[in-house]
Amino acid sequence: MRADGDDENAGTPDAPVKSLGKAIALATALPDATKKNVYACAETFEEKVEIQADVTLFGGLDCANGWQWIGEQKRTTLTAETGTIPLTMHGGGSVRMEDIDVLASSIPQEDPALFGASSIAAVADGVTVSLARCTIEASDAAPGADQRQDTNGAMRGGDGNPGEAGCMASVTAGGAEPVNDCEDGVEDSTGGPGGVGQALSGSSGTDGLPDGSANGGAGQTSGGTSCMNGRDGDPGTSGEPGAGARARGTLTQGGYTGTSGDPGLPGITAQGGGGGGGARGVPGSGSSGRSCPDPNAKGVGGPSGGSGGAGGCGGKGGLGGSAGGASIALISLDSTLQLHDVTLKTGSGGKGGNGAPGQPGGTGGAGGEGGKALSGASGLDDACDGGRGGQGGQGGRGGGGRGGHSIGIAFRGTPPPMDANDLQFELGEPGLGGEGDGSNGDGSPGAKEQTLDFTSP
C-alpha cells in the first residue's frame, strides 16, 4: 500500500493499492488459514480506518527501494480529517500494528460547529490489540459552548383595571383582577380585585396572588375615614443556580461525551398588587351633605377601588455550559492491550463552557385607578388605586461545563499494562471548568492522567 497506488489494483508489491482501508479489506477477504498481513509504505495516509477482523499491519517500509524496513528513520502515519477518529478497531478479533503512528487532528478553537469536539486518535472496542514501535497521538480539543442569557424578560404582568364611578349602581363592583398566565408550569400571578363601593361604606381591596404580604387597601368607613390604596405586590425570589459539572463523562466506540452543567431553576412569580379600597356612597333620603346628582344617578353605591396589577412571571433558568472536548490518545473498551515501545501523546483539553445567567423576571403591571365620584355629586370621595404587581424573580444561572480531559489511555474494563520500559506518556494540560454561580456552580477542570478508568461514572 502506497500513497500513489490505485485501489483498483490487486494489492501486491508490484500493484499496490492507495488506501489503508482497501488494503485491509483485501487482506481480510483471504481464506481463514492465510495470514492477513498488510504492508504500508513509510508515508502519510489521510483516511478513517475501521478494522473488524484479525489483521496485522506492518508500516515503516521504503516502497521506492524494494519495500525495505526503515522504521527506525521513518514510520507510516495515519491521520484523518478534523473531528474524526483515524483508527477504530472492533469486532472481537485481534489487531497487531508495527511502526505505524496514528495522529488525530487538532480541533479549531473558534468554530461554533465544533465546540466541545474531542481529539481522539484510536479506539479499541472488544478486541486484543498489540502495538509495537507506535506513537498514538491526540491533539488539542475544542472548548465547550458558553450559553447565552435570554435578555428578554419573562412575561410582564397586566395592568390593573379601574374602579367604577359612584352613584352608578346600588353596589358598585370593584376593578376586575388581571391574571398573568405564566408559561412552563410557573405559577400564575393575579392582581387583587378592587373594593366594592356601597352606600354606607366601601369594602377593602383583595390581596394579590400568589400569597405574600397582605396588600389590599382598606375601604372607606361609614365614619368617613378615607380609603387606602392597594400596596405593591411582593417581588419573586431568584431561582437557585445550577450545579457545575463534576462527572467524568462517558466513553463509547464513537468517542467521548463530556458533562454539561445543570440548568438554573426558574425564578419565582411575583405577587400581584393589592386592590384599592372602595368608597362610601349615599345612605338614603335625608342624608346630610351627601347626594347623587339627578337625573344621572343610577344608584347610591360609592366609587369602587381599582384592582392591583398582576405580578411578573419568574424568569427561566439559564442553561448549563457544555463540556470541553477531551484529548485522548487511545480509548480501550473491554479490550486487552499489549504495548511495546509505544508513546502516547495528548494535547490540551478544551475549557468547559460558561453557564448562562437566568432570564430576568417580568415586570409587574400598574395598579388600576380608583373610581371617581360622579360629576355633580356632593359629599362623596373618590375610591383608591390598586397597587403595582411585583417584579418576577430572575432565573438561576446555569452551571459551568466540565473541562476536557487530557488522557493517554481512557479505558473501561481491563486496565492497560503499565510497563515503564515499554510506555512513554507526553500529556498536555486539561481544560478549565466553565464558570457558574460560585464554587458549586463552576464546572470541575478536566483530568490529566496517563490512564483513567471510566468503568464507573
C-alpha positions as CSV (number, residue, x, y, z in Angstrom):
1,M,0.0,0.0,0.0
2,R,1.4,3.4,-1.0
3,A,0.0,6.9,-1.5
4,D,0.5,6.8,-5.3
5,G,-1.2,3.4,-5.6
6,D,-4.6,2.6,-7.0
7,D,-7.4,1.0,-5.1
8,E,-8.3,-0.9,-8.3
9,N,-5.0,-2.7,-8.1
10,A,-4.6,-6.2,-6.8
11,G,-2.7,-5.1,-3.7
12,T,0.6,-6.8,-4.5
13,P,4.1,-5.2,-4.2
14,D,4.0,-4.5,-8.0
15,A,0.4,-3.3,-8.0
16,P,-0.2,-1.6,-4.6
17,V,-3.5,-0.1,-3.5
18,K,-3.7,3.5,-2.5
19,S,-5.6,3.4,0.8
20,L,-5.2,1.5,4.1
21,G,-8.9,0.7,4.2
22,K,-8.7,-1.0,0.8
23,A,-5.6,-3.0,1.8
24,I,-7.3,-4.2,5.0
25,A,-10.4,-5.2,3.0
26,L,-8.3,-7.3,0.6
27,A,-6.4,-8.9,3.5
28,T,-9.5,-9.9,5.5
29,A,-11.1,-11.4,2.4
30,L,-8.3,-14.0,2.2
31,P,-9.1,-17.6,3.3
32,D,-9.1,-18.1,7.0
33,A,-5.8,-20.1,7.0
34,T,-4.0,-17.4,5.2
35,K,-2.0,-14.8,7.1
36,K,-3.8,-11.5,6.9
37,N,-0.9,-9.1,6.6
38,V,-0.9,-5.5,5.3
39,Y,2.3,-3.7,4.3
40,A,2.3,0.0,4.3
41,C,4.9,2.5,2.9
42,A,6.5,5.0,5.3
43,E,4.2,7.7,4.1
44,T,1.2,9.6,5.4
45,F,-2.3,8.3,4.7
46,E,-5.3,10.6,5.5
47,E,-8.4,8.4,6.0
48,K,-10.7,7.0,8.6
49,V,-9.8,3.3,9.1
50,E,-12.1,0.7,10.6
51,I,-10.8,-2.8,11.4
52,Q,-13.3,-5.6,12.2
53,A,-11.2,-8.7,11.8
54,D,-7.9,-10.4,12.6
55,V,-5.2,-8.5,10.8
56,T,-1.5,-7.4,11.1
57,L,-0.3,-4.1,9.8
58,F,3.4,-3.6,9.1
59,G,4.5,0.0,8.5
60,G,7.8,1.8,8.0
61,L,8.6,0.3,4.6
62,D,10.6,2.1,1.9
63,C,8.4,1.3,-1.1
64,A,10.8,3.0,-3.5
65,N,13.6,0.6,-2.6
66,G,12.2,-2.9,-2.6
67,W,9.9,-2.4,0.4
68,Q,12.7,-2.5,2.9
69,W,12.1,-1.7,6.5
70,I,13.2,1.8,7.5
71,G,11.0,2.1,10.6
72,E,13.9,3.5,12.7
73,Q,14.1,6.5,10.4
74,K,10.5,6.9,9.2
75,R,7.2,5.3,10.1
76,T,3.8,5.1,8.4
77,T,1.4,7.8,9.6
78,L,-2.4,7.5,9.7
79,T,-4.4,10.6,10.2
80,A,-7.9,11.8,9.3
81,E,-9.9,15.0,8.8
82,T,-10.7,17.3,11.7
83,G,-13.0,15.8,14.3
84,T,-12.6,12.2,13.0
85,I,-11.1,9.3,14.9
86,P,-8.5,8.0,12.5
87,L,-8.5,4.4,13.8
88,T,-11.3,2.2,15.2
89,M,-10.7,-1.5,16.0
90,H,-13.7,-3.7,16.9
91,G,-15.4,-6.9,16.1
92,G,-13.9,-9.3,18.7
93,G,-10.7,-10.2,16.8
94,S,-7.0,-9.3,17.2
95,V,-5.1,-6.5,15.6
96,R,-1.3,-6.1,15.5
97,M,0.4,-3.0,14.3
98,E,4.1,-2.3,13.9
99,D,5.9,1.0,13.0
100,I,2.6,2.9,12.5
101,D,1.9,6.3,14.0
102,V,-1.7,7.4,14.4
103,L,-2.4,11.1,14.7
104,A,-5.7,12.9,15.4
105,S,-6.0,16.4,14.1
106,S,-6.3,19.4,16.3
107,I,-9.8,20.9,16.6
108,P,-10.3,24.6,15.6
109,Q,-10.9,26.6,18.7
110,E,-13.3,29.2,17.3
111,D,-15.7,27.2,15.1
112,P,-19.1,27.1,16.8
113,A,-20.0,23.9,14.9
114,L,-17.1,22.1,16.6
115,F,-17.5,23.4,20.2
116,G,-17.0,20.5,22.6
117,A,-15.4,18.3,20.0
118,S,-12.6,15.9,21.1
119,S,-9.4,14.9,19.5
120,I,-9.1,11.1,19.8
121,A,-6.5,9.1,17.9
122,A,-7.7,5.5,18.3
123,V,-10.4,3.3,19.8
124,A,-10.2,-0.4,20.6
125,D,-13.6,-1.9,21.4
126,G,-13.8,-5.6,22.5
127,V,-10.6,-6.6,20.8
128,T,-7.0,-7.7,21.5
129,V,-4.5,-5.1,20.3
130,S,-0.8,-5.4,20.1
131,L,1.3,-2.3,19.3
132,A,5.0,-2.2,18.7
133,R,7.1,0.9,17.9
134,C,4.0,3.1,17.5
135,T,3.1,6.6,18.5
136,I,-0.6,7.2,19.2
137,E,-1.2,11.0,19.4
138,A,-4.2,13.2,20.0
139,S,-4.1,17.0,19.5
140,D,-5.9,19.9,21.1
141,A,-9.6,19.6,21.8
142,A,-12.2,22.3,21.4
143,P,-13.8,24.4,24.2
144,G,-17.4,23.8,25.3
145,A,-20.0,26.3,24.3
146,D,-20.8,29.3,26.5
147,Q,-24.5,29.6,27.0
148,R,-26.1,33.0,26.5
149,Q,-28.7,34.8,28.6
150,D,-32.2,35.4,27.3
151,T,-32.2,39.1,27.9
152,N,-35.9,39.4,27.1
153,G,-37.7,39.5,30.4
154,A,-40.3,36.9,31.4
155,M,-43.9,37.8,30.8
156,R,-45.0,41.1,32.2
157,G,-48.0,41.4,34.5
158,G,-51.1,43.0,33.1
159,D,-52.2,46.4,34.4
160,G,-55.0,46.6,36.9
161,N,-58.5,47.6,35.9
162,P,-60.0,50.9,37.1
163,G,-62.9,51.1,39.5
164,E,-66.3,52.4,38.6
165,A,-67.8,55.8,39.4
166,G,-70.1,56.3,42.4
167,C,-73.9,56.7,42.1
168,M,-74.0,54.3,39.1
169,A,-75.3,51.2,41.0
170,S,-76.7,50.3,44.3
171,V,-73.4,48.4,44.9
172,T,-70.5,49.4,42.7
173,A,-68.3,46.5,41.6
174,G,-64.5,46.9,42.0
175,G,-62.0,46.7,39.2
176,A,-61.6,43.1,38.0
177,E,-58.4,41.2,38.7
178,P,-55.9,40.8,35.9
179,V,-54.3,37.4,35.6
180,N,-50.7,36.8,34.3
181,D,-50.7,33.2,32.8
182,C,-47.1,32.3,33.2
183,E,-45.5,29.7,30.9
184,D,-43.8,26.3,31.5
185,G,-45.6,25.5,34.8
186,V,-44.5,28.6,36.5
187,E,-47.2,29.8,39.0
188,D,-49.6,32.5,37.7
189,S,-49.9,35.9,39.3
190,T,-53.2,37.8,39.9
191,G,-53.9,41.4,40.9
192,G,-56.3,41.8,43.8
193,P,-59.8,43.0,42.8
194,G,-60.7,46.5,43.9
195,G,-63.0,47.1,46.9
196,V,-66.7,47.4,46.4
197,G,-68.5,50.8,46.7
198,Q,-71.6,50.6,48.9
199,A,-74.0,53.2,50.4
200,L,-72.7,53.2,53.9
201,S,-69.1,52.2,53.4
202,G,-66.6,50.9,50.9
203,S,-65.1,47.4,51.2
204,S,-61.4,46.7,51.3
205,G,-59.5,45.6,48.2
206,T,-58.3,42.0,48.0
207,D,-54.7,40.8,48.4
208,G,-52.8,39.9,45.2
209,L,-51.8,36.3,44.4
210,P,-49.7,34.2,44.8
211,D,-49.8,34.5,48.6
212,G,-47.5,37.1,50.1
213,S,-48.0,40.2,52.1
214,A,-51.4,41.5,53.0
215,N,-51.6,44.3,50.4
216,G,-55.3,45.0,49.8
217,G,-56.2,48.6,50.6
218,A,-58.8,49.3,53.3
219,G,-62.2,50.6,52.3
220,Q,-63.7,53.9,53.5
221,T,-65.6,53.5,56.7
222,S,-69.1,54.8,57.5
223,G,-67.5,57.3,59.8
224,G,-65.7,59.0,56.9
225,T,-62.2,57.6,57.3
226,S,-60.6,57.7,53.9
227,C,-60.0,54.5,51.9
228,M,-56.4,53.3,51.3
229,N,-54.6,52.5,48.1
230,G,-53.6,48.9,47.5
231,R,-49.9,48.2,48.1
232,D,-47.4,46.8,45.6
233,G,-47.1,43.0,45.4
234,D,-44.0,41.2,46.8
235,P,-41.3,40.5,44.3
236,G,-40.5,37.0,43.3
237,T,-37.2,35.5,44.5
238,S,-34.5,34.4,42.2
239,G,-34.2,30.8,41.1
240,E,-31.5,28.6,42.5
241,P,-28.3,28.3,40.3
242,G,-27.4,25.1,38.6
243,A,-24.6,22.9,39.8
244,G,-21.3,22.8,37.9
245,A,-20.5,19.6,36.0
246,R,-18.5,17.1,38.1
247,A,-18.9,13.7,36.4
248,R,-16.1,12.3,34.2
249,G,-18.2,11.7,31.2
250,T,-18.7,8.6,29.1
251,L,-16.8,6.5,26.6
252,T,-18.3,4.8,23.5
253,Q,-16.9,3.4,20.3
254,G,-17.8,6.8,18.8
255,G,-15.6,8.6,21.3
256,Y,-16.0,10.7,24.5
257,T,-19.1,12.6,25.7
258,G,-18.4,15.2,28.4
259,T,-20.7,16.5,31.1
260,S,-22.6,19.8,30.9
261,G,-23.5,22.0,33.8
262,D,-27.0,21.8,35.3
263,P,-29.5,24.4,34.2
264,G,-30.6,27.0,36.8
265,L,-34.1,26.8,38.3
266,P,-36.7,29.3,37.2
267,G,-37.4,32.5,39.3
268,I,-40.5,32.7,41.4
269,T,-43.5,34.5,40.2
270,A,-44.2,37.9,41.9
271,Q,-47.3,38.6,43.9
272,G,-50.0,40.8,42.3
273,G,-50.7,44.2,43.7
274,G,-53.5,44.6,46.2
275,G,-56.8,46.1,45.2
276,G,-57.6,49.6,46.2
277,G,-60.3,50.3,48.8
278,G,-63.8,51.3,47.8
279,A,-65.5,54.5,49.0
280,R,-68.9,55.0,50.7
281,G,-71.9,56.4,48.8
282,V,-75.3,57.9,49.8
283,P,-77.0,56.2,52.8
284,G,-80.5,57.2,51.7
285,S,-83.0,60.0,51.7
286,G,-82.4,62.7,54.3
287,S,-78.6,62.1,54.3
288,S,-76.9,65.3,55.3
289,G,-74.2,66.6,53.0
290,R,-74.2,63.7,50.6
291,S,-76.2,63.3,47.4
292,C,-76.0,61.9,44.0
293,P,-76.9,64.2,41.0
294,D,-80.2,63.9,39.3
295,P,-81.1,62.6,36.7
296,N,-77.8,60.8,36.1
297,A,-77.7,58.8,39.3
298,K,-78.5,55.1,38.9
299,G,-77.9,54.1,42.5
300,V,-76.4,55.1,45.8
301,G,-73.2,53.0,45.9
302,G,-69.9,54.8,46.3
303,P,-67.0,54.6,43.8
304,S,-65.2,51.3,43.7
305,G,-61.4,50.6,44.0
306,G,-59.1,49.8,41.2
307,S,-57.6,46.3,41.0
308,G,-53.9,45.6,41.6
309,G,-51.6,44.9,38.7
310,A,-50.6,41.3,38.0
311,G,-47.1,40.4,39.1
312,G,-44.3,39.5,36.6
313,C,-43.5,35.9,35.9
314,G,-40.3,34.3,37.1
315,G,-37.5,34.1,34.6
316,K,-36.4,30.9,33.1
317,G,-33.2,29.3,34.5
318,G,-30.0,29.7,32.5
319,L,-28.7,26.8,30.5
320,G,-25.6,25.0,31.8
321,G,-22.4,25.4,29.9
322,S,-21.4,22.4,27.7
323,A,-18.4,20.2,28.3
324,G,-15.0,20.9,26.8
325,G,-13.7,18.4,24.4
326,A,-11.1,15.8,25.5
327,S,-7.7,15.0,24.1
328,I,-7.3,11.2,24.4
329,A,-4.7,9.1,22.6
330,L,-6.4,5.7,23.0
331,I,-9.8,4.6,24.2
332,S,-9.9,1.0,25.3
333,L,-13.4,-0.5,25.8
334,D,-13.3,-4.0,27.3
335,S,-10.2,-4.7,25.3
336,T,-6.8,-6.3,26.0
337,L,-3.8,-4.2,25.2
338,Q,-0.2,-5.4,24.6
339,L,2.1,-2.4,24.2
340,H,5.8,-2.5,23.3
341,D,7.8,0.7,22.7
342,V,4.7,2.8,22.5
343,T,4.4,6.5,23.0
344,L,1.0,8.1,23.9
345,K,0.7,11.8,23.3
346,T,-2.1,14.2,24.1
347,G,-2.8,17.9,23.5
348,S,-4.9,20.2,25.7
349,G,-8.4,19.5,26.9
350,G,-11.0,22.2,26.0
351,K,-12.3,24.6,28.5
352,G,-15.8,23.9,29.8
353,G,-18.5,26.3,28.6
354,N,-19.8,29.0,30.9
355,G,-23.4,28.7,32.2
356,A,-25.8,31.4,31.2
357,P,-27.3,33.9,33.6
358,G,-31.0,33.3,34.2
359,Q,-33.7,35.2,32.3
360,P,-34.8,38.4,34.0
361,G,-38.2,38.2,35.7
362,G,-41.1,40.0,34.2
363,T,-42.1,43.5,35.5
364,G,-45.3,44.0,37.4
365,G,-48.4,45.7,35.9
366,A,-49.5,49.1,37.1
367,G,-52.4,49.3,39.5
368,G,-55.8,50.3,38.3
369,E,-57.1,53.8,39.1
370,G,-59.8,54.1,41.7
371,G,-63.3,55.1,40.7
372,K,-64.4,58.7,40.9
373,A,-67.4,60.4,42.4
374,L,-69.9,61.1,39.7
375,S,-69.7,64.6,38.4
376,G,-72.2,66.7,40.2
377,A,-72.3,64.5,43.3
378,S,-71.8,66.2,46.6
379,G,-70.0,64.9,49.7
380,L,-68.6,61.8,48.0
381,D,-64.9,60.8,47.9
382,D,-63.0,59.1,45.1
383,A,-62.1,55.4,45.7
384,C,-58.5,54.3,45.9
385,D,-56.0,52.9,43.4
386,G,-54.7,49.4,43.2
387,G,-51.1,48.6,43.8
388,R,-48.5,47.6,41.3
389,G,-47.6,44.0,40.7
390,G,-44.2,42.8,41.9
391,Q,-41.2,42.1,39.9
392,G,-40.7,38.4,38.9
393,G,-37.7,36.7,40.2
394,Q,-34.7,36.2,37.9
395,G,-33.9,32.6,36.8
396,G,-30.9,31.0,38.4
397,R,-27.6,30.9,36.5
398,G,-26.7,27.7,34.7
399,G,-23.7,25.7,36.0
400,G,-20.4,25.6,34.2
401,G,-19.5,22.6,32.0
402,R,-16.6,20.3,32.9
403,G,-13.2,21.0,31.4
404,G,-11.9,18.5,28.9
405,H,-9.5,15.7,29.9
406,S,-6.0,15.1,28.7
407,I,-5.6,11.3,29.0
408,G,-3.1,8.8,27.5
409,I,-5.4,5.8,27.8
410,A,-9.1,6.1,28.8
411,F,-10.4,2.7,29.5
412,R,-13.4,0.7,30.6
413,G,-12.9,-2.8,31.8
414,T,-9.4,-4.3,31.7
415,P,-6.7,-1.9,32.9
416,P,-3.9,-1.3,30.4
417,P,-0.4,-2.6,31.2
418,M,1.9,0.0,32.7
419,D,5.4,-1.3,32.0
420,A,7.6,1.8,32.2
421,N,10.1,0.3,29.8
422,D,7.5,-0.1,27.1
423,L,5.4,3.0,27.5
424,Q,6.0,6.7,27.3
425,F,3.5,9.4,28.0
426,E,3.6,13.0,26.9
427,L,0.5,14.8,28.2
428,G,-1.0,18.2,27.5
429,E,-2.9,20.2,30.0
430,P,-6.6,19.6,31.0
431,G,-9.3,22.2,30.3
432,L,-10.5,24.6,32.9
433,G,-14.1,24.2,34.2
434,G,-16.7,26.6,32.9
435,E,-18.0,29.4,35.1
436,G,-21.3,29.2,37.0
437,D,-22.6,30.9,40.2
438,G,-19.8,30.4,42.7
439,S,-17.7,27.4,43.6
440,N,-20.7,25.0,43.5
441,G,-21.7,26.4,40.1
442,D,-18.3,26.2,38.5
443,G,-17.5,23.2,36.4
444,S,-14.6,21.0,37.5
445,P,-11.4,21.1,35.5
446,G,-10.6,18.1,33.3
447,A,-8.3,15.3,34.4
448,K,-4.7,15.0,33.4
449,E,-3.9,11.3,33.7
450,Q,-1.8,8.6,32.0
451,T,-4.7,6.3,32.3
452,L,-8.2,6.9,33.7
453,D,-10.9,4.3,34.4
454,F,-14.4,5.1,33.1
455,T,-15.9,1.8,34.3
456,S,-17.8,3.7,36.9
457,P,-19.3,7.3,36.4
